[in-house]
Amino acid sequence: MAKILVADDEADLEVLIKQKFRQKIREQEYEFVFAVNGNDALEKIKLHPDIDILLSDINMPEMDGLTLLSRMNETSPLIKSVIVSAYGDMDNIRTAMNRGAFDFITKPINFEDLSITMEKTILHVIQLKKTLKAIKENNILKMYVDETVLNFMGSREFESSLIANETVEATVVFIDICSFTSISEKESPDTVVKLLNSYFDVMVKEIIAQGGCVDKFIGDAVMGVFRGNFHLDRAIDACLAVKAQIRNLPAASDNISFKPRVSIGLNCGEMISGNIGSAALRRLDYTVIGDNVNIAQRLQGAAKENQIIINETAFQKVKESFNCRHAGEVSLKNKSAPMNIYEVMD
């Protein structure tokens, strides 16, 4: 939904705009905010920082539209302005354009022309925001990625690698922070994100220490993948370390009694590795998929607080190396028979 600020001291204009654009308002395509002069418009922008475009008269009390344009360039450069004024002489048009106006419409208003101009301006703002977002994401990428990798990402070799898929032998781990939802419902977003990131830091450190990689963060859970020699053993070692480290963490703060605990599920076997997502959107995740991945996630769902759960296949491979106990049977989605599960003990 586009948010449009109208700055004009003519009271009738508010009524007229609401009538002419009633369908757009009703369908929640447009939301209008009204101001009676430039000073009022600046105050409304403070209250509504998500305003997309400004429709402004020139001749207004306290602060005129041309002064408002100058102030807008300083404080809100992303908001694009359309001057709607009876002063349609070239001097005013030139002054408005020099001060950053996107377009100029003369009164009396031709509402068909105004509608087309608004649509054009909104599209320009959307494109501008997308461009800025891409620049921001690229700058963030540069903070974390080596220059050699960035150069590779721009090469033909990288483009070819995007479509390279393979079947691999690996172990997948899902680590969930138990009852974290209770924190997110009570505390401020800033507190929730800082806590979650601090817990993730602990998990990531142990996964990497055992030669694994973090595939993705899913809400308050981490998905890790281990490949190569002894991938199952290394994955279990990482999970035991994560469980111990998280369990030893103190309460979140003096005011927050929450103490983190994890539930973990893991599974090994063949899985498909490749880039999954939308090439058109340039949103691809290099990840693993398949039945063995699904089983790992469902084993995590069956795990209780402080439990690491594996299935019969994994148990048979590691029973001589790790202390495990039979934890019963569970029925997993899309599996006809119940599955024996085992808890890996400290």
C-alpha positions in Angstrom: 0.0 0.0 0.0 1.3 3.4 -1.0 1.2 6.2 1.6 0.6 9.7 0.2 0.9 13.0 2.1 -1.2 15.9 0.8 -0.1 19.3 1.9 -2.6 22.0 1.0 -4.5 24.7 3.0 -7.7 24.2 1.0 -10.0 22.2 3.2 -12.1 21.1 0.2 -9.2 19.3 -1.4 -9.1 16.6 1.3 -12.8 15.8 0.7 -12.3 15.8 -3.0 -9.3 13.5 -2.9 -11.1 11.0 -0.6 -14.0 11.0 -3.1 -12.0 10.6 -6.2 -9.7 7.9 -4.8 -12.3 6.1 -2.7 -11.9 2.8 -4.5 -8.1 2.8 -4.1 -8.6 3.7 -0.4 -11.2 1.0 0.1 -9.0 -1.6 -1.6 -6.1 -0.5 0.6 -3.9 0.5 -2.4 -3.6 4.1 -1.2 -3.5 5.6 2.3 -3.7 9.4 2.5 -2.3 11.7 5.2 -3.3 15.4 5.1 -1.4 18.6 6.2 -2.5 22.2 6.1 1.0 23.7 5.4 4.7 22.9 5.2 5.3 22.9 9.0 2.4 20.5 9.5 3.7 18.3 6.6 7.1 17.9 8.3 5.4 16.9 11.5 3.2 14.4 9.7 6.4 12.9 8.1 7.8 12.4 11.6 4.6 10.6 12.6 4.5 8.6 9.3 8.1 7.8 8.3 6.8 5.3 5.7 5.3 8.0 3.5 6.1 7.4 -0.2 5.1 10.6 -2.0 4.1 14.2 -1.3 1.5 16.2 -3.1 2.1 19.8 -2.2 0.6 23.2 -3.0 3.0 26.2 -3.3 1.1 29.0 -1.7 0.5 27.9 2.0 0.6 29.8 5.3 3.6 29.4 7.7 5.7 27.4 5.3 5.1 27.4 1.5 5.6 24.4 -0.8 8.9 25.5 -2.3 10.5 25.9 1.2 9.0 22.5 2.1 10.7 20.9 -0.9 14.1 22.3 0.3 13.5 20.9 3.9 12.4 17.5 2.5 15.6 17.1 0.5 17.5 17.5 3.8 15.3 15.2 6.0 13.5 12.8 3.7 15.2 12.3 0.4 13.4 9.1 -0.4 10.0 10.8 -0.5 9.2 12.1 -4.0 7.2 15.3 -4.4 4.6 16.4 -6.9 3.7 20.0 -6.9 0.0 20.7 -7.3 -0.5 24.4 -7.7 -2.4 27.2 -9.5 1.0 28.9 -9.9 1.9 27.1 -13.2 4.3 29.7 -14.6 7.8 28.6 -15.7 9.6 30.3 -12.9 7.7 28.3 -10.3 8.1 25.1 -12.2 11.8 25.6 -12.6 12.2 26.5 -8.9 10.2 23.4 -7.9 12.3 21.1 -10.1 15.6 22.6 -8.9 14.5 21.9 -5.4 13.8 18.2 -6.1 10.2 18.0 -7.3 9.5 14.9 -9.3 6.6 16.4 -11.3 4.3 19.4 -11.5 0.5 19.6 -11.9 -1.5 22.8 -12.3 -4.9 23.6 -10.7 -7.7 23.2 -11.3 -6.8 19.5 -10.9 -7.3 17.1 -13.7 -7.8 14.0 -11.5 -7.1 11.6 -14.4 -3.7 13.3 -14.9 -3.1 13.3 -11.2 -3.8 9.6 -10.9 -1.4 8.7 -13.7 1.3 11.0 -12.2 0.8 9.4 -8.8 1.2 5.9 -10.2 4.3 6.9 -12.1 5.8 8.5 -8.9 5.0 5.6 -6.7 6.7 3.2 -9.2 9.7 5.4 -9.1 9.8 5.3 -5.3 9.4 1.5 -5.3 12.3 1.1 -7.8 14.5 3.5 -5.7 13.9 1.6 -2.5 14.7 -1.7 -4.3 18.0 -0.2 -5.6 18.9 1.1 -2.1 18.1 -2.3 -0.6 20.3 -4.1 -3.1 23.2 -1.6 -2.4 22.7 -2.2 1.3 22.8 -6.0 0.9 25.8 -5.8 -1.3 27.7 -3.6 1.3 26.7 -6.1 4.0 28.0 -8.9 1.8 31.3 -7.1 1.4 31.7 -6.9 5.2 31.6 -10.7 5.6 32.9 -12.1 2.3 36.5 -12.1 1.1 37.3 -10.0 -2.1 38.4 -13.2 -3.9 35.0 -14.8 -3.3 33.2 -11.7 -4.5 35.2 -11.7 -7.7 34.4 -15.4 -8.2 30.7 -14.6 -7.6 30.8 -12.3 -10.6 32.4 -14.9 -12.9 31.0 -17.4 -15.4 32.4 -20.2 -13.3 30.1 -19.0 -10.4 27.1 -18.8 -12.7 27.8 -22.4 -13.9 28.1 -23.6 -10.3 24.7 -22.3 -9.5 23.1 -25.0 -11.5 25.4 -27.8 -10.4 23.5 -30.3 -8.2 24.7 -33.6 -6.7 23.9 -36.4 -4.4 26.0 -36.4 -1.3 26.5 -38.5 1.9 26.2 -36.2 4.9 24.7 -35.7 8.3 22.1 -33.0 8.9 21.5 -31.5 12.3 18.5 -29.4 13.6 19.1 -27.6 16.8 16.1 -25.8 18.4 16.0 -23.4 21.4 13.2 -24.7 23.6 10.4 -22.4 24.6 12.1 -19.3 23.1 8.7 -18.2 21.8 7.8 -17.3 25.4 10.6 -14.7 25.4 9.6 -13.2 22.0 6.0 -12.7 23.2 7.1 -10.7 26.3 10.3 -8.8 25.5 11.2 -6.0 23.1 12.3 -7.0 19.6 15.8 -5.6 20.3 16.1 -7.8 23.4 14.8 -10.9 21.5 17.2 -10.5 18.6 20.2 -9.9 20.8 19.5 -13.0 22.9 18.8 -15.2 19.9 22.0 -14.1 18.2 24.0 -14.7 21.3 22.7 -18.3 21.5 23.3 -18.8 17.7 26.9 -17.7 18.2 27.5 -20.5 20.7 25.9 -23.1 18.3 27.8 -21.9 15.2 31.1 -22.0 17.0 30.7 -25.6 17.9 29.4 -26.6 14.5 32.4 -25.0 12.7 34.8 -26.5 15.3 33.8 -30.0 14.1 34.1 -29.1 10.4 30.4 -28.6 9.8 28.7 -25.6 8.1 25.6 -23.7 9.0 23.1 -24.3 6.3 20.4 -21.8 7.5 18.7 -20.2 10.5 15.0 -21.1 10.7 13.3 -19.0 13.3 14.9 -20.0 16.6 16.6 -23.1 15.2 19.8 -23.8 13.3 20.3 -26.3 10.5 23.8 -27.6 10.2 25.4 -30.0 7.6 28.5 -32.2 8.1 30.3 -33.9 5.1 33.4 -35.8 4.7 35.1 -38.4 6.8 33.3 -39.4 10.1 30.6 -36.8 9.4 28.1 -38.5 11.7 30.6 -38.7 14.6 31.6 -35.1 14.2 28.0 -34.0 14.0 27.2 -35.8 17.3 30.4 -34.3 19.0 29.2 -30.8 17.9 25.7 -31.4 19.2 27.0 -32.6 22.6 29.2 -29.5 22.8 26.2 -27.2 21.9 24.0 -28.9 24.5 26.6 -28.5 27.2 27.5 -24.9 26.3 23.9 -23.8 26.1 23.0 -25.6 29.3 25.8 -23.7 31.2 24.6 -20.3 30.1 23.2 -18.1 32.8 19.7 -16.6 32.8 19.2 -14.0 30.1 19.4 -11.1 32.6 18.4 -10.0 36.1 15.0 -9.1 34.7 14.6 -12.2 32.4 14.7 -15.5 34.2 14.7 -17.5 30.9 17.6 -20.1 30.7 18.2 -21.6 27.3 17.9 -25.3 26.6 18.1 -27.1 23.2 16.4 -30.0 21.6 18.3 -31.7 18.8 17.6 -34.1 16.0 20.1 -35.5 13.5 20.2 -38.0 10.7 22.7 -39.2 8.1 22.5 -40.7 4.6 22.1 -39.7 1.0 20.7 -36.3 0.2 20.5 -33.9 -2.8 22.8 -30.9 -2.6 22.1 -27.9 -4.8 20.8 -24.4 -5.2 17.1 -24.2 -4.2 15.0 -21.1 -4.8 14.1 -18.7 -7.5 16.8 -17.7 -10.1 14.4 -14.9 -11.3 14.5 -13.3 -7.9 18.2 -14.1 -7.4 17.2 -15.8 -4.1 18.9 -19.2 -4.0 20.0 -21.2 -1.0 22.8 -23.7 -1.5 21.3 -26.4 0.7 20.5 -30.1 1.0 17.0 -31.7 0.6 15.5 -35.1 0.6 14.0 -37.7 2.9 16.9 -37.9 5.2 16.8 -34.2 5.8 13.1 -34.4 6.6 13.7 -37.2 9.1 16.3 -35.1 10.9 13.9 -32.3 11.3 11.1 -34.5 12.6 13.5 -36.2 15.0 14.2 -32.8 16.4 10.5 -32.3 16.8 10.4 -35.5 18.8 13.3 -34.5 21.0 12.6 -33.1 24.5 14.6 -30.4 26.3 18.3 -31.3 26.5 17.9 -34.3 24.3 19.8 -35.4 21.2 17.7 -37.8 19.2 18.9 -40.2 16.4 17.2 -43.1 14.6 18.1 -46.8 14.4 20.4 -46.4 11.3 22.5 -43.7 13.0 22.5 -45.7 16.3 24.0 -48.8 14.6 26.8 -46.7 13.2 27.8 -44.9 16.4 26.7 -47.3 19.2 30.4 -48.3 19.9 31.6 -44.7 20.0 28.8 -42.9 21.9 26.7 -43.7 24.9 23.1 -44.0 23.7 19.8 -45.2 25.3 16.7 -46.4 23.6 14.0 -43.7 23.8 11.0 -45.5 22.5 9.2 -45.3 19.2 7.8 -42.3 17.4 5.4 -42.0 14.4 6.9 -39.6 11.9 4.9 -37.8 9.1 4.8 -39.8 5.8 6.3 -42.9 7.5 4.0 -45.9 7.6 5.7 -47.7 10.5 6.8 -46.3 13.9 10.6 -45.5 14.1 12.9 -46.6 16.9 14.7 -43.6 18.4 17.7 -43.3 20.6 19.0 -40.5 22.9 22.7 -39.7 22.7 23.8 -39.3 26.3 26.6 -37.0 27.7 
